[in-house]
Amino acid sequence: MTAGFRGAPEPASTEAPITFALKRSGKPSNHWLLTAMLVIAGGLLAFLVWGLMQWDLAREQREREAVRAFLDAHTQHMVQALKAAASNAENPAPSGGALSEAWFQQAFGRPLNDTFGFEQNFLLDQDGQVLYASSSGQSLSPGALEDMKPALRQIVQQAQAQKEASGVVSQGKLSGLAAVRAVTVNRAPGTRTAGGAGPVYAVTVDLLNQDLFRELGQNFNAGAFHLQEGAGPTTTTLALRDMVDGRPISITWPEDRPGLTFLKQVAPPVALLSTFLLAMCVLMLREARRSAAALAESEAQATILASQDTLTGLANRAQVLAQLQNVLMDLPPERGVALMFVDLDSFKDINDTLGHAAGDTLLRTVGDRLSACAAPSGLAGRIGGDEFVLLMPFAHAREVDGIVAAVFRSLEQTIAIDGAELGVSASIGIALAPHDATYGDDLMRRADMALYRAKHMGRSAAVRFQPHFERELQHRLTLETELAEALERGQFSMVYQPQVDLETRRIVGLEALVRWNHPQRGRLLPGEFLWVAEGTRLITRIDAWVLRHACLEAKAFGGISLAVNMSPVNLRYPGMAERILDVLRETGFPPERLEIELTESAMLDSGRDVKETLDRLRAHGVRLALDDFGTGHASLLHVRNFPVTKIKIDRSFIANLGVERDAASIVEHVIRLGRSLGITLTAEGVDNLEQVRFLRAFGAQQAQGFLFSAPLPAAAAADLVAQNREQFQTTRRPPGRSVPPV
């Protein structure tokens, strides 16, 4: 909640509390109440079972992660051990440089076995021929070695491409964690030795046995670990792949499910207690039905139809306004009324994806929850589409905070529809009477203003009306008019900021940025006016203008890419992909050079129509960049659902590199996971060489910021690209040198 609800506390009223009543008709039936209670009881039981199962699954996942982390750390330890042993090979071999078994045992076999505890150690030449081999410090006979040779050659082939490699191997007697590294042996000049003059490869294998797994600690039974193909029915399994042939293999250990054990213990007493409570509730419901039957028969159906929303059974707009007017006319000075507009976030996407029947079910469920929040003295209504309203009396303004919190809590619980668990969030706009208005129409208008502000802030936001909202509304309307005139009078222009390859210093792309040359306020940045355009159809015209002009001007930039920001509002329109492709055809700009930038929050709020548009563009070669990554709630799992080719790390994280420890950890994590998905990583807002050093160390490929260049007009940007290309062709950057400004 952005605006507090604090003020001068009013004294508590001594009069009867204000209540809102909505009459209902029809005979009450205990059948649906009984069914509801059974459903609730079953739901609670199902939730308990589900929670215990999730507990067991989470425990099992933590075990897998612990074992995987141990294996990863141990293989890295093995690679480091090979590096340490390889330093022994830099001393000349004995006997005039000849490689002998004694030299191998001294340089590799004994250190790896005695010092590090790696049982099997081998030395192979570049053709995969085994030069020397030992197991547990003893040389292996040719017969014992014969079955291992094919697997050893495959391991060496991986090291020939990568210099070093590690992983799990399960090939007969060769079974365990394996690491291989190319080793340069310092042999005397002219010496002819086994393996020729090329590099040799050291291979070490640490057997998967109790000694190895005992290092995991007392949380695991070391003797219960097994390396096998497939998974057992009562075991926890960590799926791996053999580094030799890619064959699936598994490490298994007995499963431990405390949640299931607990469930078996509490199920009998819970069942008995539930039966007793159910019987008591049935008796109470039957008595309540007799008492209410006479009153239910007297209700008039016509009155109900005129005052209720037919889908949810809540009060409709007319009833809400009538109740509001009535209570405002008789409102005591010491009491107040809160009017809350509750608008569901992204309801259209749910309706379009699951269908109108599912959407109706969702609206009914939300209506029931809001009605529960309003009870016993408030009123819940539905005034159209996915917009609800609450009328809540209060004695102190601070009570409104608790009401808003209760609404959010009620909506946090997922809703099961057609087998899918749907999460619901909402934006809330609030106006208080008599503080904000004393007439019903004015109060509703101001609550609507607050709702607009809340929706602009994102999901699950609640905002109370403030007087400056009306001034801002007038300012927004003025900006809308001026934006329309700006399009007609040609007041927009483009600037371009380079994106630089951190390894080569080469400019690989330019981001197109729009500027509004306002006749009174001067040059305005996008953040000062695009938020207004996105609330109207003007954003479609502005995006179209930007794309066309950027494509025309970027033809002078050579073959580098062009990044253009696109509003998610436009991407939802049917046929938007074809409109973009038409612009590319008309301007002659190659699709493979265009990169559409979409914000992280836009991707989270997008539905199936946006994904279809992006898939269509990607099929024609247009690339997709995810802008401002890290500022919302997107994860790389969300990224995998979209054809994203680039992630732009938000400048807020880059600015804190070297300042806040968490910033470096977050940036490194995003870069590593992004690279694992084959996605290009670009850092925004790079302003100094210290940030460049961090980014290069983490593995980021590209950067953008004032360290390299400020945004430039098209002609200046073209000159900068040409100068950079000429410099790149005539000079070479010394290895390891930091990337200077372009």
N, C-alpha and C positions, 0 to 999 in steps of 0.2 A: 504494500500500500504506500503510495507516494505522498499523499497528503494526509496529515493527521486529522483526527476529529476532536482535538482538544479545544477547549474554550472555557469561558467562565462557567463553572458547574452550577446548574440550576438546582435549587433545593428539591428534594423528593416530594412528590405530590401526596397530599393526604386524601385526595378524592379517589373515586373508583377508577381503575385503570382504563385507558382507551382500548377498545377491542374492535376488530373487524370481523363481521360474520358473513358467510356465504351460504345461503340456503341450498339444501340438496333434497332430492326427491327419491321415491322408490322405497320398497320394503327392504329393510336391512336383512341380510342373510348371514347366518353364522358359517355357511359353507365356505364362502370365499375367505372369511377371516380365519377359519380353521386351516384352510389350504395355505393361506399366507403364513400362518404360524409354522406349519409343517415345512414350508419352503424355507423360512428363516432358520428353523432348527437344522434342517438338512444343509442349508448353506453354511451355517456356523460349523457344523460337523465337517462338511467338505473343506471349509477354509482351514480347520485344524489339521485335517489329513494333508491338505496341500502344503500347509506351512511346515509340517514335519518332514514331508517329502522334499521340500525345498531345502530344509536344513540338512537332510542327508545328502542331497545332490551338491549343495555348497561345500559340505565337508569333503565329499569325494573329489570335487573340482580342486579344492585347496591341496589335497594330497597329490593330485596329478601335477599341479603347478610346482609343488615343492620338489617332486621327483624330477620333473623336466628341468627346473632351474639347477638342481644338483648335477644332472647329466651335462647341461650346457657348461656350467662352471668347471666341471671335471675335464671335459674335452679341451676347454681353453687352457686349463692347467697342464694338460698333456702337451699341447702345442708349445707352451712356454718352456716345458721341460726339454722338448726337442731343440728349442733354440739354445737353451743352456748347454745341452750336450753337444750341439753343433759347434760351439766355440772351441771344443777340444779338437775338432777336425781342422782348425786353422793352423795348428802346430804341425810341422812336417811329420809324416808318418815314419816310423822306425824302419830300419834296414834299408836305408838309402831311398826312402819314399815309397817302398812297396806296401800295398795294403794287405795286411795279414789278419788272420783270425784273432791273434793276440791284440793287434792294434784295435780291431773292432770291439773286442770285449772291453778294452781299456777306455776307448773313446765313447762307446755307446752302450754296449750290453750291460756292464756292471753299474755305471751311473744310473741308467734308467731303471734297472731292476733293484739295485741295493738302495739307492737314494730315494727314488720316487715310487718304488714298488710296482712298476709296470712289468708284467710277467713275460710277454712275448715281444721280442725286438728283432728287427730285420734291417738289412742294408741291401738295396737293389740299384742296378744301374739304370740308365735312361731307356734301355730296351726292355726293362722289366725282368731282367735276369737276377736271381737272388745271389748276392755275393756272400753274405754271411747271415746266419740266423741263430737265435738262442731263445730258450724258454726257461724261465726261472733261473737265469744265470748260466745255464748249460747249453752247449752247442746242440743244435738239432741235426739229426741224421738225415741224409737225402731222402730216405723212405718216408720218414715222418713229415718231411717238408713238401712232398710231392702234391698232396691234396690241397695245400695252401697256395700254391703258385698262381693259379688263375685269379683268385681273389686279390692276391698281393699286386698282380699286374694292373687290375682294375683300379686299385687304390692309388697306385703310382700315376696312372693316366690322369686322375683328378688333380694330383699335385703338379703335373706338368703344365696344366692349364692355369692353375691358381697359385702355384708356388707352395701352398700348404693347404691341407684339408683335414677335416675331422668329422666323426659321426659314429654311428652304431653299425657293427658288422656281425652277421650271424651266418657264417659259412663253414659248417663242420667244426673242425678243431679251432678255426679262427673265429672266435665268438667273444665279443666284448666291445668296449669303447676303443676306437682306433683313431690315431692321428698320424699324419705323414707330412714331411717337410723336405724340400730340396736343400741339399747340403753341399757346400763347396769345400772340397778336400784339397789341402795344400800339399801337393805331391812334388817331389824333386823333378827338375827339368829333365826331360828325356826318359823318364821312367815309364816302362810299359807295365801296366797293372790290369788286373781284372776290371772289367767295366769300361775300358777305354779312357779317353781324356774328358769325357763329358761329365755333367753333374751326376751325383748319386742321390738316392732318396732314402731317408731314414723313416722307418715305420715302427710304431710302438702300439701294442694292444694291451689294455688293462682288462683282465677278465671280469665279467659280471658275476661276482660271487658274494658270499656273506661279508668278506672283509671290505669290499667296496661299499656295499649298501649299509654297513654298520655306521658309516660316516653320516648317514641321514639323521641319526639320533634315536632317542628312545620312543619317538612317536610311531615308529614302524618296527615290525618284526623282520629283522634283516634276513632271517632264514626263509621267509615266506615269499621273497621276490623270485620271479622266474622270467626268463626270456623265451618267448615261444611265438608260434604263428597263431593268429586268432585270439579269441577271448573266452574265458571260462564263464559259466552261468552265475557263479557266486564270487566273482573276483572283480577288483577294480583294475582297469586296463589303461595303460598309456600307449597310444598308437605311435609307432615310429616307422621309419623306412630304412632298409639296409643300404648303406652308402655304396655298396658294390653293385647291386643290380636293381635297387629301388624296390625290392620286394617288401610288402607290408610285414612288419614284425611287431610284437607287443611285449611290454613289461607288465606283468600282472602280480597282484598281491591280494590277499583276502579282504573283502569289503567289510566295512564297519558302519552299521546304520543304527545309531542310538535313537533316532526319531521313530523308526518302526518298532523298536523294542518298547519305547515309552507308550506308543499307541496301543500295543497289545496289552499293556498293563492297565491303562485307564479306560479302555473301551467298555468293559462290563459295568463298572459303577456309573459311568456317564449314561449308558443306555437305560439303566434303572431310573436314574434321576430324571432323564428326559421324559420317560413314560409317565412318571408321577406328575411332573409339571404340566404335561400335555393334558392329562385327565382333569387337573384342576382348572386349566384354561377353558376346556370345553364346557365345564359346568358354569364358569363365570360368563362365558359368551352366551350361553342359552338364557341365563337370567337377564343379561343386558339386552338381549334381543326382545324379550317380552316387554321390558320397560320402554324401549324406543319405538315399538311397532306403531303405537297410536300416533305419535308425532310424525313418523315417516309417511303415513297414509295421507296426512293433511297437506303435504307440500304440493305446490302447483307446478306442473311440468312446463308450462309456458314461461313462467318466471325464470325457471332454471335455464331454459334454452336461451333466454335473452341476456343472461348474466354470466354464462359459463363458456369457456373455450371447449369446443366439442371434442378435441383430441385429448387434452390433458385433464379436463374437468376443473381446471383452475378458473379464476375470474378472468373475464375478457377485458379489453381496453375500456369499454363503456362502464363496466362495473367498477373497475379500478378507479377511473376518474370520478365516478359518482361517490364512491366511498371516500376518496380523498377530499372532494369538495365538502362533503358532510362533516368530516372530522375537522377540517380547517376552519369551518364556520364556528364550531363549538370548542376550539382548542383552548384549554386553560393556559394562562401565561406561564405557569411553572412546568409545563410539559411540552414535548416536541414530537415530530413525526419525521422519520427517515424514509425517503423515497429512493429505492435502489433499482437501477436498470442493470439486469444481468444478461450479457450477450455471450453465447457459446463461441469459443474459438474454433475456427476451421470446421464448422458444422457442414458447410457445403461439400468439403472433401469427403467427409464420412457419408453424406447423402449420395454423392455421385459414385462412390466406390462400392458401398454395400446395398444401395437401393433405397427407395423411399419408405418401404416397410420398415427397414432397420432404422432409418432416420426417425420415423414416427415412434418406434419403440424407445429410442434414445430420448426423445422429447418428453414422452410420458414418464420415463424414469427420472429425468431431471426435474420435471414438475413435481413428482412425489417427494423428492428430496428437499426441494425448496419449500414445499408446503409444510414439511416436517420442521424446517428451520423457522418458519413463520409462526408455528403453533406456540402457545395457545392464543395469543392476543393479536398477532399480525395477520397479514393477508398476502397470499402469493397469487400472481396472475401471469398470463401469457398474452402479450400484446401484439404478437405477429412473428412469423418465421421462427428464428431461434432466439428471440428476445423475450426475456421474462422480466417480471417486476415484483418487488417486495415492498409492502407498506408496513413499517415497523414503528410502533410508539416507543418512546423512551422518556425517562425522567432526567437522565444526565447524558450529555453528548458523548461521554466516554463509553457509554454502553454500545454505541454503534461499532466500535472496534471489535467487540466480542461477537456481534452479529455477523460482521464481514468474515471474521475468522471461522465462524460456524459454517457459513456458506461454502467457503473454500474447502473446509474439511469434508463436508458432505459430498462435494464433487470430486474429491481426490480418489474415492473408491472406484475401481474399474467396473464397467457395465458389460455383462455377458450378453451378446447378441449373435445368434446364428453360429455359435461355437467360437466366436471371436471375443477377446477381452479388450474392450475399448476404454481408453483413458479420456477423461473429459476435463477441460479447463474452461475458464470463463473470465471475461473482463467486466468490471463493475463500475458504474458511474453513480455517484451519490449526491443528493441534494437534501438539505435539512430545512424543515419548517419549524418555527417562523424565521430562522436566521437567514436563509437564502431566498425565500419567497413566501408570500402569504396566500397566493392564488394557485389553484391546481395546475392550470396551463403553464404558468411561469415556472412552477417547481418541476414539472415534467420536462420543459425545455432545457432547464439548467442541469437536470440529471442527465439528459441526453448529451449536453456539452461535455460533462465530466466523463461520460462513457466514451465519447470520441477520443478524448485524451488518453484514457486507459487502454483502448485498443491500439492506439499509436505506440504505446510503450511496449507492447508485446503481450505474451500470454500471462494469465493469472495476475493481472494488475487491477488494483482498486484505487479510484481517485475521487476525492470529494470536490464538488464545485468550488471554484475560487472566483472572485470578482474579475480578475484579469482574463479569465477565459473568454468573456464577451469581447474584450478588447482584442484578444488574439484571433477570435473568430472574424472580427471586422478586418484585421490585418490579413488574415488568410484570404478573405474574399477579395481584398484589394490586390493581393499578389496574384490571384487567379486571373483577374482582369489584365494586369500588367504582363503576365506570362503570355497570354493570348496575343497581346499587342507586340510583344517581343518577337514572337514567331513571325508575325506579319511584317515587322520592320527590320528583320535581320539583325537583331541585337546579340545573337549568340555567336561564339567563336570557339575554336578548338586549340588545346595545347597538348603536348605529348611528353611523357616522362619515360626515359629508357629503362629497360630491364637488362641487367648485365650478368653474363656468365662468370661466376666467381672463380673459376679455374683459369679461364683464358683472358679475362677482361673484355671479351668481345660483347658488343651490344647485340642481343638476340631478339629483342622485341621492344615495342613502345606501347604504353597504355594511353588511350585517348581519353582526355578529360575536358568536359564542357565548361565554359565560362559565360556568364551573363553580363554583358556590358550595359549596366543599368544607367539610364541618362541622369539620374540624381544621386544614386548610391554608389556609383562606380562599378568596378569589376566584382561580381559575386561568385563565390564558390558553390559547387553543387549542393552542399549541405544546407545552404541558406534558402534554396527555393525548390529543390526537387521533392521535398516532403509534401509541399503543397500540390505539385503536379501529380503525384502518385494518388492523391485523393480524387482526381478528375481524369477525364479522357485526355487532358493535355500531355500526360506522360507518354502516351502513344505517339503523339506528333513529335515530341522532343526526342524520344529514342530513335524514331525514324530519321529525323534530321541529323542527329549525331552519327548514326551508322552510315548514312549516305555520304556525309562530308568527310568522315574519317576514312572511309574506303577510297574516296577520290584523292584525298591528300596523301594517304599512305602509299599510293602507287609510286611516289617519288622516294620512298625509303629503301628500295631494294627488295631483297627476298626475306626480310625479317618479319616476325609475326606482329599482328596488331590486336591489342586487347581492348574490347569495348564493353563498358558496363551496360547491363540490360535490367530493366525493372522486372521483378517477378510478376507484377500486374499484367504486363504485356505478354509474358510467356504463357499465361493462362488462356489467352484468347485463341479460339480455334483458327487454324491456318497461319499462325504466327511464323512457323518454320518456313512456309512457302514465301511469306513476305520478306523474310530475311534473305532467303536464297534468291528472290527476285532482285533485291538490291545488289547482291553480289554479281548477278548476271548483267544488270544494267551498267554497273560501274566497271565491270571487267576485273574485279578483285578476286584473287584465288581463294576458294573456301578454306583450303588447308592453312592459309596464313591468318585466318580470322580466329580469334579466341574470345568467346562470350564469358564475361565475368558475372557471377551470380553470388549474392551474399549467403552466408551460412544460415541465417534466420529464414531467408526466402526458401532455401531448400527444405528446411524442416517443415515450413508451413505449406509446401507445395503438394499437389495431389497428382493423380494419374495423368491429367492433361498436360502438366508441365513436363513430366518425365517423357511422355510421348513426343512432345516438341523437341526436347533435348536429344532423344534417341534419333529423331529424324535428322536433326542438324549434324549429329555426330556421324551418321551414315554417309553424309556428303562431305566429310572431312573437316567440318568446323569443330574446334576444340572447346572444352568447357573448363573454366577456372573457378574454383571455390574461393571467394574473396572473404577477408576478415575472419579466417578460420581461428577458432578458439574463443570468440566473443560470445557465442551462443551455447547450445547444448548438443550440437552435432558431434558425433564420434566418427571414427573411420569406418565403423560398420554401416553408418548412414551413407558414407561416401561410396561404398562398394555398390550401393543400389542405384547409383547414377553414373553416367559415362564421364566421370571427372578425369581430366588429364593433368590438372595442375591444382595445387593447393597454395594459397597465399597466406602466410602466417601474419596475423594482425600486428600492426606497428606497436601496440601497447606491450606485447611480449618482447619485441626486439629492443625497445627503448630501455627495458630493465635488464638486459643481458649485462652481466658483470656487476650489477647493482643488487638484484634480488636473486637469491639462490633458486627459488622455485621457478622463476622465469626461464633460467637455463635448462632446468630439468624438463619443463613443459616443451620448450622448443626442441630439445634433443629427442624427446619421445615422439613428437609429431613428425619430425624429419625421418627418424628411423622407421616408424610404421608406414609413413608415406612411401618411402623408398622400397619397402618390402612389397607394396602394392604396385610398384612400377609407376608412381605418380611423381611428376616434377614438383619440387618444393621451391617457392619464391618467397623471400623475406621482404616485407614492406617496411618503409621508414628507417632504412639503414643510414645512419648519420656519421659514423666514425669507424676507424680501422679496427678498434677493439671488437666491435660487433661483427665485423667481417671475419676476424680470426675465430671467434666462437662459431659462426655459421659454417665456415670451411671445415673446422674440426668436427662438427656434427654431421657434415655431409650434405648440406644444402647446395643445390645447383645454381640458383639464381638469386639476385637481390635487386632492390629498387629503393631509391631514396636520394636525399639531397647530397649525400657523399659523392654520388656519381653525377647527378645533374638535377636542377630544378625543372619543372614542366616548361617546355619551350613551344613557341609557335611552330607551324609546320616547316617553314623554310629553315629556321635555326635547327630544328630537329633533324632535317635531312642533311644539313652540313655536318652536324655532329656524327651522324651515322657514317657519312662518307669519310670523315677524318678517322674515325675509329676503325673502319674497314681498311683504310690505307695503312694505318699504324699496325694493325694486326697482320697485314700481308708483308710488311717490311721489317718488323722487329719480332723477336721472340722473348717471352717472359722467362727469366731464369727460374729453374725449379725451386719451389718452396717460397717464392717471394710473395708477400702480401699483396692483395689486390688494391691498387691505388685508385683515386677518382678517375673517371673517364675524361 
